[in-house]
Structures are given as C-alpha cells and as structure tokens.
Amino acid sequence: MATASASGVAKEHPAAITAILSVVGYAVVIGTFLGVVPARVFPELTLQQVNRLADAIAVVNTINTAVLVVGWYWIRNDEVKKHATAMVTSFALILFFLVLYLTKIGGGGTKEFVGPQLVYYAYLAMLAIHIILSIVSVPVVLYALVLGLTHTPAELRTETPHKRIGRIAAGSWILSLSLGVVTYLLLNHVYDWEFVAAFVGVPLW
C-alpha cells in the first residue's frame, strides 16, 4: 500500500507496533465503558444530541463501507495509489467514528431495542456479529495498515502477507460496518427504542 520504502522500527517489527496500537485502542474503549476515563472528558449530551451522533455514526460507517469496497476494487485492478488512498481514508474514518462513538457513550447513553421478539433476536444476532468483528478485526486492520505504510508495493507482494491480511481485514470490516448500519436503521427508524442515560451492558448504538 505504501509508495515508498520506510526504514525503522515499524517496518522491522510491524507485529509489535500493531500489538501496542491495539492495546491502546482497546484500553481507551474499555476505559470509557467501565468509567475509568473521567466523565469530564466527555460533554454532557441531551437525548437529541445522542440521536444526532447516532445518525452521524451511521453516515460515517456507510461512507466507510463504500470507501473500502472501492479500495478493494482498485487493488484488484492494480491501481495501487488509489487503493492506498482509499485504505488510509478508511482508517481516518474509523478514527472519526471512534471519537463520535465514545462521545455518544461517555457523554450520553445508549438506546435499547423495543420491537417484536423475533426481530429482536435477529437484531441481537446482527449486533453481536457487528461488535465481535469490530473487536477482533482491530489488530488485523492495524497490521495491514502498518505493513502498507512501511513497505513498497513490490515488498508488499513478495515479502509480506499484506495481500492475505488485507483481504481478511477489509472483508471483516465491511461486514461489521454493514451490520452496524442495518442495526442502526432497525433501532432508530424501523422499530422503537428506550433510552438508557448511563452505559449499562452492551452498547446498542
């Protein structure tokens, strides 16, 4: 994914860099859920602001899904520079999503699905897959990104597992984002919900 070779620790030890970045990311998210991150870090949000953030998150994730699909298309057509731009853009959107998401959870609360039981079970199944994929794909996405930013296209093809890791990362992230948008629509626009002012249990958009 990179257009120029880069020397240094990141290139020599991509797995270690990935592990460090993953731990930092997990710590921030878990710290917010458990209340370890001070509440004063987040603005106090009204229900209307929580709703607007949920809308914004859905828009960001929809755009990111499209960016990932286009990036995948470009690399299959050997348009390396376009692919690299798409993947870096996607990662920036992931970071933007994370800021919005943590702000919504830390400063507002969550909404719980209220609807037919059969739909509720389907909703929970999709939400569970979305959450699990978003958690386990973090180190995979980061590893693909670190490799891409520290190696030339030739090196990526011959000296690294970037192609295989990138395929897994993009596929899992596209599925996770898509299911996230579907659960958002079910919760916010198709069925009803109940607002929980403080985080309790699994965050439901």
URNOR-V526604 format. One record per backbone hydrogen bond with DSSP energy under -1.0 kcal/mol. NH is the residue of the N-H (numbers start at 1). CO is the residue of the C=O. E is the energy in kcal/mol with one decimal. If there is no record, write none. Layout:
{{NH,CO,E} {NH,CO,E}}
This chain:
{{6,150,-1.2} {12,8,-2.1} {13,9,-2.9} {17,13,-2.0} {18,14,-2.4} {19,15,-2.3} {20,16,-2.2} {21,17,-2.5} {22,18,-2.4} {23,19,-2.3} {24,20,-2.2} {25,21,-2.3} {26,22,-2.8} {27,23,-2.5} {28,24,-2.0} {29,25,-2.0} {30,26,-3.0} {31,27,-2.4} {32,28,-1.7} {33,29,-2.2} {34,30,-2.5} {36,31,-1.8} {37,31,-1.7} {41,38,-1.8} {42,39,-1.6} {45,107,-3.0} {50,46,-2.2} {51,47,-2.4} {52,48,-2.2} {53,49,-2.3} {54,50,-2.3} {55,51,-2.2} {56,52,-2.6} {57,53,-2.7} {58,54,-2.0} {59,55,-2.2} {60,56,-2.6} {61,57,-2.6} {62,58,-2.2} {63,59,-2.5} {64,60,-2.6} {65,61,-2.2} {66,62,-1.9} {67,63,-2.4} {68,64,-2.5} {69,65,-2.3} {70,66,-2.5} {71,67,-2.7} {72,68,-2.4} {73,69,-2.3} {74,70,-2.6} {75,71,-2.0} {76,72,-1.8} {77,73,-1.0} {78,75,-1.5} {79,74,-3.0} {80,78,-1.2} {83,79,-2.3} {84,80,-2.9} {85,81,-2.3} {86,82,-2.3} {87,83,-2.5} {88,84,-2.3} {89,85,-2.3} {90,86,-2.5} {91,87,-2.1} {92,88,-2.2} {93,89,-2.2} {94,90,-2.0} {95,91,-2.2} {96,92,-2.2} {97,93,-2.8} {98,94,-2.4} {99,95,-2.0} {100,96,-2.2} {101,97,-3.2} {102,98,-2.7} {103,99,-2.0} {104,100,-2.2} {105,101,-2.5} {106,102,-3.1} {107,103,-2.2} {108,104,-1.3} {109,104,-1.6} {110,196,-2.3} {112,194,-3.4} {114,192,-2.6} {120,116,-2.7} {121,117,-2.2} {122,118,-1.8} {123,119,-3.0} {124,120,-2.7} {125,121,-2.3} {126,122,-2.5} {127,123,-2.7} {128,124,-2.7} {129,125,-2.2} {130,126,-2.5} {131,127,-2.8} {132,128,-2.9} {133,129,-2.7} {134,130,-2.1} {135,131,-1.7} {136,132,-2.8} {137,133,-2.1} {141,137,-3.1} {142,138,-2.6} {143,139,-2.4} {144,140,-2.3} {145,141,-2.3} {146,142,-3.0} {147,143,-2.5} {148,144,-2.3} {149,145,-2.4} {156,152,-2.6} {157,153,-1.7} {158,154,-1.9} {159,155,-3.1} {165,161,-3.0} {166,162,-3.2} {167,163,-1.8} {168,164,-1.9} {169,165,-2.9} {170,166,-2.9} {171,167,-2.3} {172,168,-2.6} {173,169,-2.2} {174,170,-2.6} {175,171,-2.1} {176,172,-2.4} {177,173,-2.7} {178,174,-2.4} {179,175,-2.4} {180,176,-2.1} {181,177,-2.1} {182,178,-2.1} {183,179,-2.6} {184,180,-1.9} {185,181,-2.3} {186,182,-2.4} {187,183,-2.5} {188,184,-2.9} {189,185,-2.3} {190,185,-1.7} {191,186,-2.4} {192,114,-1.5} {194,112,-2.2} {196,110,-3.6}}
